[in-house]
Amino acid sequence: MSRADSHDVIRVHGARVHNLKDVDVEIPKRRLTVFTGVSGSGKSSLVFDTVAAESQRLINETYSAFVQGFMPALSRPDVDVLDGLTTVITVDQRRMGADPRSTVGTATDASAILRILFSRLGTPHIGPPGAYAFNVPSVRAAGAITVDRGTRKAVKATFERTGGMCPRCEGRGTVSDIDLTQLYDDSKSLAEGAFTIPGWKSDSFWTVRVYAESGLLDPHKPIRDFSEQEMRDFLHREPTKVKVEGVNLTYEGLIPKIQKSMLSKDKESLQPHIRAFVERAVTFTTCPACDGTRLTEGARSSKIAGISIADACAMQISDLAAWVRGLDEPSVAPLLAALSVTLDSFTEIGLGYLALDRPTGTLSGGESQRVKMVRQLGSALTDVTYVFDEPTVGLHPHDIRRMNDLLLRLRDKGNTVLVVEHKPETIAIADHVVDLGPGAGSAGGTVCFEGTVEGLRASGTTTGRHLDDRAALKPDVRKPTGFLPVRGADANNLKNLDVDIPLGVLCVVTGVAGSGKSSLVHGSLLKSPVAAEAGVVVVDQSPIRGSRRSNPATYTGLLDPIRKAFAKANGVKPALFSANSEGACPGCNGAGVVYTDLAMMAGVASTCEECDGRRFSADVLGYTLGGRDISEVLAMSVTQAASFFAEGDARTPAAHTVLTRLLDVGLGYLTIGQPLTTLSGGERQRLKLATHMGDKGGVYVLDEPTTGLHLADVAHLLTLLDRLVDAGKSVIVVEHHQAVMAHADWILDLGPGAGHAGGTLIFEGTPADLATTRATLTGEHLAEYVGA
């Protein structure tokens, strides 16, 4: 045997990233390894932050120092030995860019191939591929340019580029109409604080004062009394240099300024209070010039076999693949073959129901991950390591089988496949299992089991004990106390649906991926007037926004009563107990670490010597509550903090209430001062649920709450859902997990297929009826799950 053949494992020795406790593990190459364990046990820390991170760092080091200067600087993970690594391709659940011009087609390069195809075959011919691109504006220029060629002389030149971007909506497909009454109060002057835009404070040098002190407007005159010229300057003036207190600033009309600062971004990526303002102040309508296609009239007029590029991008991908296969053009045969492979990969991965013009910001976490997989399926690369983060998220049991086949196919090509997963269906196909735990946070970070699936079943670990768990159908279901009527629902693929959603019960909306579940709940129910009257509270999977300074205490509002309790106990003001305000350590500005930028090498984050990483100034740390200073309280886990604030000198009922909600959603192991950037997707959703549990709304809408939940935690979630219903709330859950379906009082099943093959209600009734009749794909899988 060649010595090269002996390198058949990835060896990790002494891994200490996050909560890992000197983990030693050997991962076999060219096999499918599944990493299991409760949420927070250290799976992602081992797979993504140790193995994948080190592989990427080593690859980056192969480039020149000049190139590395343009790449993200990565530090070496805290591990003693890490060898046997191969190139890693990471396919995670991070949402794709929410830019309004980012679509499924642009993200997968399918649109780029389609543009080349139309530039070769489209009639009438309108130009190169850029003429069909909604991201490329048309440009025309003419004038004199100076050419240095021996002697300097001026020559006349013209330049023209044909782009496909619709000039009216700038390639966004929608235009905005601004309600000026939401921007300012015209009965007031600028000096009296006329602006009502969030964040525009009267003393702000860069926003309000540049208008008041520009010299173009009278700051003491009510806006309604402005002359025609003043109103034009106020609302529409082109960028103009002005001097304010000796500082050169740019003055720009209010409407273009708001469009650039708020409307050019995707609504979903804005902070909640800014998003609420945009929704209040701006009406988005389909662009009348391009009819929402984002393209110029020329790009829409050029066709192949009667189909324009706008028509092709709006088609369901499975239909587009069939159309491409029907084109018989030998001159572009390689192009057609490449496009067919990409489009067929979408269908294979269960995303044939999407269209290429679908904005990436509207995709779920599971859909985003599968769109990223499209690039890998046709790849000829072998002997690489693929790393997946719960690839079954958002998948119906019927689609999980297809995903398993794809994982096995990648392995059979000679690749190493590492999967972080909770679903027993995917754990069952593993060649090798690494189970981390035994608990979460500081109670996890060790390898509890390493071996085969059968060995895991017999191991007695938390995962092994719960691997064959099956939730039973409820003998008695609750009766509805009323209904939320949805009539004529036609969002996306819904086919004029009429449905009554029961109240006072646990109602599960299910169906294969792309069947219309989200369209029914988010696109129709939540936008109907009855939703506002019923007081609907939505807990979805949109990411929590926040920097490394944000933590569970700041996000849930827990820090406010804690600060007040410290202030009251010590007779000082609450602002001292904020690391982002007056109490911040002057050495690190409350960050706890001091960052040193080393250009193309990884920046070094060293613990602040002044506060020893505790983030607060020394005098603030001298104040205590119940014998603990503020940094010690923020270092507590939720469980410890709940006990601390429940009784004695530190008793704070407002803080204890928030902590109890965090315990209820299974986040007792989180440290209350832990940065939000370190939380998994499932942890973030449960954190959101905890914050909403105090809302007065009567109807809770949850979007796949089992995401990121270990088998042992699903039972805990079901208990929590029962408690909400028993407290008089109505709970509507969009979910694929059979345990949640079996526990429901009422099921709405959409389908029968995805895209235009879905959009109809194929079953409504109790879980027992669905399992007994096996009338749908969901019914078959539910019956199999409960053993009916």
N, C-alpha and C positions, 0 to 999 in steps of 0.2 A: 504494500500500500504506500502511495506517495505521502510524504510528510504534509503536503497541502491538504490531504483528505482528513487530517486529524482536527482541522479547525472547523468543527461542525456544531459549535455552540457559541452563543453570546454570553460571556461570563461577566457577571456583576458581583463585585465584592466590596462590602463596606459602604453601601449607599445610605446617605443621611439627608437627602433632599426633603424639605418640609418635615413631615412626621415620621419618615422612614428611620428605623432603629438599626443601623449597621446591617442592612439587608444583604444576604448572599443568595444568588440564584443563578442557575444555568439554564438558558433558554435555547432549546434545540433549533437549529437552522433548517430551512426548507420544510417546516412543519407549521401547523395552525395552533397557536398557543392562545388560550383565553385567560384573561386576568379577572378574577372575581373577588367579591368582598363587599361589605356594607359601604354605603356612601361615606366618604371621608376616611377610608381605611388605608389609602396610599397607592391605589392602582394607577391613577394618572401621574402621581409623583414618580413612580418607578418607570412607567412606560414612556410618557411624554416628556417629563422634566429631567429624566436621567438618560435613558437609552436614545430616544429620538433627538434630544437637545445636544448630546455629545456628538452624535453622528453629524448633525448639521454644522456644529462648530468646527469639526475636523474638515468637513468639505469646504467651508468658508476659508479655512487657512490655506487651502491649495491655490487660492487666487492671489494675485499680486497685492502689495500693500495699497496701491492706488485704487484697485477695484474694491478691496475690503472697506475703504473709506466710505463707499456708497452703500454698503450692506449693513444690516442690523448687527451690532456688536453683541456677541454671546459670551457669557462667562462659563467656565468649566463647572459642571455639576459637582456637588460635594460627594465624591465617591473615591474609594481607594484604588480599585482596579476595574477597568471597563475595557475588555478586549473582544475580538471576534466580530466587531461591528461591520455592517455593510451599509450602503447608501440607504437612507430612510426616506420614504414618501409618506407624509402625514396626511390623513384624511379625517379632519375633526369636524365638530359640530358648530364651529364659529360661523355666525351668520355672514353671508357674503355682503360685499359693499352695498350700502343702501342708497348710493347715488342714483338719482332718477333716470340717468342715461345708461345704467348698468342693467342688462337683461340676461336671460338665460342664454341667448344666442351669443352675446359678446363675451360672457364668462367662459363659454366652452369652445370659442372660436368657430362654432358652426356658422354664425353670421358672416364671419370673414370669408369662409369658403363660398358661401352663398353669394356674396357680393362679387367675388371673382367670376363665378358662374354667370351671373347676369351681365357683367361687363364683357363677357365673351359671346354670349348667345342672345342677350336681350335685344328686342327690336321695338321701337327704333333705338339705335345705339346712342347713348348719351354721354359716354366717357369712361374713364378708368374706374376701378372698384370704389374709390372715394366718392364717386358721384351717386353711389347707392347707400352711402353710410350716413346715418342720422347724427353721427358725432362730428362730421366734417362740414364746416360752413363753406359756402361759395365765396371766393375772394377775387376781386378785380382791382388792379392797380396800374397806374401809368404815371410817367414823369421822367425826370433826368436823374441819372446816377453817375457818380464819378468813378472812373476806371483807372487804376494805376497799372499801366502797362508800358514801361519805358518812360513815356511822358504822360502826365496826368491830363485826362480830358473828360468832358461830360458827354454822355451819350443818352439818347432817348430810349426808354425801355417800357415794355408793357408786360404785365403778368396777369395770368388768369388761371383760377383753379375752380373746377366744378365740384361742389360738394352736395351731399344728399340731405343736409340738415334743413328742415322747414324753418324759414326765417321768422315766422310769427311766434312759434313756441320754442325755438332754439333746440329742437330735437327732444323735447320732453313729452310731447303728445297732449299736454294740457296747458291752458292759459289761466292766469289768475286775475280776478277782479277784486280790488281792495276796497273795503268799506272804510272810508276816511274817518267816519265818526268813531271808529275803534282806535284810531291812531292819536287823535287829539280832541280836546274840548275847545271848539271854536269861539266860545264865549270868553275864554281866558287869553291872556297874552303869554308870550314865551317866558317872560320874567315871572309870571304867576304860576308857572308849572303846567302849561297846556297839554304836554305830552302824556299819553296814557299807555305807552308801550312798555312792557316789562323790562326792567333793568335800566331804563332811561331816567336816571335821577337828575334833579335840577342842577346839581353842582358838577355833573359829569363833563369833564374837559373835552372828551372826544365825541360826544353825541349832542347833548342839549346846548352846551355853551358855544359850540361852533356855529349853531344857527343864530343864537341870541346876539353873539358878538362879532358876526361876520361882516357887519356893515351893509349887508344886502337887505336886511329886514329891520323893521322897528320893533324891538323887543318888548315895548310897553303898549303896543296897540293890539287889541283883541284880534285873533286870526280872522274872524268874520269881516273885519273892517279893512283887511289887506286890499291894496289896489290889484288890478289885473296882472300887472308886471310883478308885484311882490308875490302873488299867489303862484305865478309861473315859476319864479325863482325858488319859492318855498317847496313846491311839489316836484318840479321837473328839471331843474337846472343841471346842466352837464357838470362834471367834476371841475372845480375852480379852486386855485390856490388862494387862501386868505390868511391873514395874520391875526392871531388871538394872543394877546399879552406877549407879543414879541416872538411867538412860536408859529412857524409855518405849518398850516393844516390844510386839508382838502375839504372844501365844502361841496356837498352833493345834494340834489333834490331828494326830498323825503321818500318818494315812491321808489326810485332806483336804489336808494340806500337800503330800504326794507327788503326789496327784491333780492339784492346781493347777500345781505346778512342773514335772512331767514327763509326766503322763498326758493332760493337756489338749492337748498338742502332738502333731502327726503324728510317728510313729516315725521316718520317713525324714528329718525335719528336725533330729533330735537328733545331737549329737556321737557318734562311734563308741562310746566307752566308756560313755556314758550309755545309748545304744541297747542295748548288750550287757546292761547292768544291767536295763533295762526288760523285755527279752525273757526274762531269767532270772527276774525277780521277779513279772512280771505275766502273767496269762493273759487274752487277749481272746477273748470269746465273743459270738456273735450275741445281741442283746438279746431276752430271752424275751417282753417286754411288747409290742414292736412287730414282732418277727420280722425285725429288721434294716432295716425300711422307714424308721425314724427318726420316724414319724408317730404321732399319737394314734389311739385307736380310732375316734373320731368322723370324723377325716379319711379313715381307711381305709374307713369305712362308706358315705361319700357317693360315688355312682357316676354315670357317664354311659354309657349303653348297656352296662351291666354291667361297666364298667372303672373302677376307683378311680384316684386320682392316683398312688398307690404302684405300681399295675400299669402305668400309663402310663410312669412314670419308669424302670421296670425293663425295659421293652420295648427291643428293638434299635431304634435310631432310624429305620432304613428301614421297619420294621413300624409304628412309631408314626406316621410320615408317612402311610402308607396308611390307618390308622385315622382320623386327623384329616380326611383328604380324604373319608372316608365319612360324616362328620357333616353333616347338612343342617339347619342352624339359622340362618335369615335374621337373627335378632335379634343374633347375634354374628359375622356374616359377616366384618367387617374383622379381628376377632381371629383367626378360623380362617385367613384369608388370610395374615396376618403370621406365624402359627405354621408354616404350610405352607412359606412361603419359607425360614424359618430351618432347618427340618428337612430340606428338599430340598437346602439348601446343604451340610449335613453329608454327604449321600450323594454329592453332586457332587464333593466334595473328598476322597472316599475314606474318610470316617469314619462311614459308615452303620452300621458294626458296633458302634459304641459305644452305651451307654445313658445317659440323662440323669442317672441316679443314680451314675455312675462317679466316684469321688473324683479330683479333678484331680492330687493327689499321685502317682497311679499312672500318669499319662500319660508317654510318652517325650517327649524334646525335640522330635522331629518332629511328634508328635501335638499337643503343646501349641501349636506354631506354627500348625498347620492349624486348631485350634479357634479361635485368635485371628483367623484369616482368615475364619471364618464370618460375623463381623460386617460384613466389607467387601464380601462378594459381592453382596448385594442393595442396596448403597448407591447412591443417586442422585447422589452427589458426583462431579464431574468436575474436571479440571485440578488434581488433587492429586498429590503424589509418594508412591508406595508404596515402602517399603524392606524387602526380604526378606533374611534371613540363611540361606542354604542351604535353600530350601524343599523340596528333594528328600530331605532327611535322613529315614531310616526308610522310604523308599518303594521298593517293588518296581519294576523297569523298566516293568511294565505300568501302574503308577499314575503314573509320571513323565510319561507322555504326557498324562494327564488334568490334572496340575499345570501343564504347559506351556500347555495350552489355557486354563486359568484366568488365567495371567499375561498371555497375549495378549488375553484378553477385557477385563482391567482396562486394558490399554494402548489397546485399540480404543474404549474409552469416553472417550478423550481425556486419560488420565492418564499421568504419567511413572512408569515402573517401573524401580527400581534393584535389581539382584539380585547378591548375593555368592554365587558358585557355583563348584564344581569339576567337576560332572558334565558330560561332553561333550554329552549329549542336550539339556541346557538351554542350554549355551553356543551350540549350533547354531541356536537360534531367535532369537538376539539381533539387534537392529537395529544395535547399536553395542557394541564391546568395549573395555574399559580393562584392560590387563594390567600388574600391578605386580610389582616385583621389583628386580633379578634374583634375589636371594636372600632370606633371612629375617632379621628383627631388624635389626642395623646394616648388613647387606649388602643390605637391601631399601629400600623407601620411595621408589622412583623409578618413573616411568611408562615401561615398556619398549615398549609398543605401544598405539596408539589407532586404531580403525578398524573395518572389517567382519570377519566371521568368516573369510572367504576370505583377507583380508589377514593375519589372525592366523596362519593355517596356513602362509603363506609367509614369515612374519616372522623365523623362526629363534629366537624367544624360547623359554624353557623350556616354557611352555604350548603354544606353536605346534608345537614338535617332538613333544610328547607327546599332542596332541589326538586323533590317530588311533591311539594305542597300543592293542593288543589282546593280552591274555595268552593264550598257547596252552594247549591241554589237555596234561596231563602224559602222556608215552608210557607210563610205568610208575607205578602207584600203590602205596603202602605197604600191607602186609597188617596187619590188626588183631592186637594181642597179647592182646586180651580184650574184654569188653563190660560196659557199665553197663546192667543191665536196668531198664526202667521199665515197670511193670504197672498197668493200670487207671487211667491218667492221665485225670482228669476235671475238672481246674482250669479255671474259666471256660468256654470253648466246646469244650474237648477232649471227644471222644466215646469215653470208655473205651479210651484208646489203649494198645496194647502195642508197645514198641519197644526194640531193643537198640542202644545208642549205642556205637560201636566205640572202643577205647582204643589208644593208641600211634600214632594217625594224626591228620591234619588233617580234622576232620569239620565240615561246614557245614550249619547248619539254616536253611532258607530258605522262602519262600512269600510271598504278597501280604500287605500290611499288614492285621493283624487275623485272620490265618489260624490263630494259636495258637502261634507260635514261642516267644514269651516265656512263655506259659502252660506249655509243655512244659518249657522249660529252668529258668525261675525258679520257676514254680508247682508243678512236679512233681519234676523231677530233683533240684534243690537241696534240696528238703524231704524227700527220701527218705533212709533210713538208709545206703544204699550210697554216697551222696555224701560223707557224713562219713567213712566208712571209706577212700574213695579219696583224700581230702585235696584237695577241690575249692577252687580259688582263683578268685574272681569279680572281673572287671574290667568294671564297668558304666558307664553314663553319668550316674549320680547326681552332682550337683555337688560339687566339693571345697569344704568350708566353711573360711573363714579370712578374717581382716581384711586390710587393706592392709599390715600388719606381717608376714603370712605370705608365704613365698616358696619356690621350689623347694628351697633349702638346708634350710629348717626342715621342709618337708613330707616330704622323702625321708629325713630323719635325717642328711643330709650335714654339717649344721652341727656335730653332736656331735664327730666325729673332727677337724674343722677347729679347733674350740675347744680340744680337748685338745692338738693339735699346737702351737698358739700358746702354750698354758699351759706345756707341757713345755719349749719352746724358750726361754721367757723367765722360767721359775721363778716363775710366778704362778698364781692359780686360774682355771679355765675360765670361771666366771661373768662375768669381766670382758669376755669377747669375745661377749657377747650384748647386742644393742641393746634387749632387753626386760628386762634384769636390771641387774646392777651396773655394766656398762660403758656404759650409756646416757648420752648427752649430757644434762646437767641442763637445758639451755635448751629442748630440744624433747622431752624424755623418750624419746629414741631414735627419733622419727618422721622426723627429717631436715628437717621443715618445721614452721612455726608457722601455725596456722589462726586467722584472724580472722573471726568471724561478723558479717556486715553485714545481718542481718535479711532483708528481702525481696530484697535484692540478693545476687548470688553471693558467697559467702565467699571470702576471699583466702588462698591458701596461699603463704606466702613462705618461701624457703630460710632455714633457721636460721643466724643470723650467727655463733653460737658454734662450731658444728661444720662450717659451710659445706655442710650437707646430707649429711655423712658418717655421722651418727647416733650416733657414739661420742664419748666424752669425750676431751679432748686427751691425757691421760696414757696412755689405752689405745692411741691412734693412734701413740704412741711405741714400742710393741712391734711387732716385725716377725718374719716367717717367710719365709726365702728372699728377703729384701730387700723384701717387700711387707707393708703393714699390713692389718688385717682389712677395712677399708672397700674397699681396692683389690682384695682377693681376692673380695669379694662383688660387685664391679663386673665381674668376668671373665665371659665366656661359658662355657658348659659345655665347649666344645672347648679354650679357653685354660686353664681350670682343670684339665682332664684332663692336659694336658702339664705344668702347674705342679706337680701333686701326684704325678707319675709318677717323678720323679728329683731328684737333688740334695738340698740342705738341706731342701727342703719335702716330700720324699718321704713320703707318707702312704697306705699301701696301702688302708686302710678307706675313705678319701675317694675314692681312684681307682676302687675297685670300683663305688661308687654312680654316679660320673660316667660310667663305661664303659656302665652300663645306660641312662643318659640318652642317650648317644650312639647306642646300639643302637636306641632307639625314635625316632630322628630329631629329637632336641631339642637338638642341639649348638649352635644359635644362641641359645638362651635365656640370659639373664644369671642367674646362680645367686641373686642378691639381688633379682630382679624380683618385684614384688607378684603374688600369685596372682590378684588381682582383674583383672589386665590380660590373663590368658591366655584363649584361645578354648576352646570346648568340646572340640574335637579335641585341643588341646594338653594339656588337663587329663586327658583319658582316657589319653593316652600317658604322662603323668607318673605316673598311677596304675599303669599297666602296668609302668613302670620300677621302682616301689617293690615290686611283687609278684614281680618276676623273681627276687628272692632268697629267696622263700618256699620251704618244703620240699614244698609240695603237688605232687601228681603230675598233676592235671587242671586246665587253665586254661579258664575260660569267658569269652569276650570278646563284648561286645554292640556290634555294628556298629563295629569298630575303624577303618574307613575314614572315619568321620565327620570332616569338616574336613581331609581329606588331599588334597593336590594329586595330579594324575595321575602326576607324576614320583615321588611318595613312596609310591604304592601298591606299586610293585615292591620298594621298601625294606622295607615292611611284610611282604610275602610272604616275603622272605628271612628276616626275623626270626621269622615263624611256623614256617618250615622249621627254623631253628636250635633252636627250642624242642622241636619234635617229634624232631629228630635227637639232642637231649640226653636223650631218654627220657621227655619229657612227652607228655601227651595234650592236644590243643587242640580245643575245641568253640567254633565261631564262629557267632553269629546274624548273618546278613549278607545284603544284597541285591546287593552289587557283583559284577558278572559275573566280574571278574578274580579275586576270591577264590574264587568257585564253580569257575571253570576250574582253579584251582590245588589244589583240594581232593582228598583221597583218597577221600572218601565224602560223599554228599549225602543229607540227609533233607529232603524237600519236603512242606510241609503245605498244606492247602487243601481243596477247589479254590477256594473263595471266602473271604470274610471273615465274621466273626461266626458265626451259626448255619449259614452256608453253608460254613464251614471246619471245623477241628478234627479232620480225619482225615489220616492219612499217605498221600499219593497217589503218592509215589515214594521208594525208597531204593536207592542203588547208586552207581556211579562217575559222574563228570561226563560221561565219554565216552558212557555208556549213555543218560544223560538228554538230551544234545544229539542223539544219533542217533535216539532214539525220538520226540522232541518231544512226549512224552505229556502234558505239563502246560504251563501258561503260562510257568513258569520255564524249562522245556525249550526252548520256542520262542525265548525271548529269549536264552538261552545259545547256542543253535545259530546265531542271527543274529549274536551277538557274536563267536564264534570262526570264523564263516564255514563252518560245517559244512553 
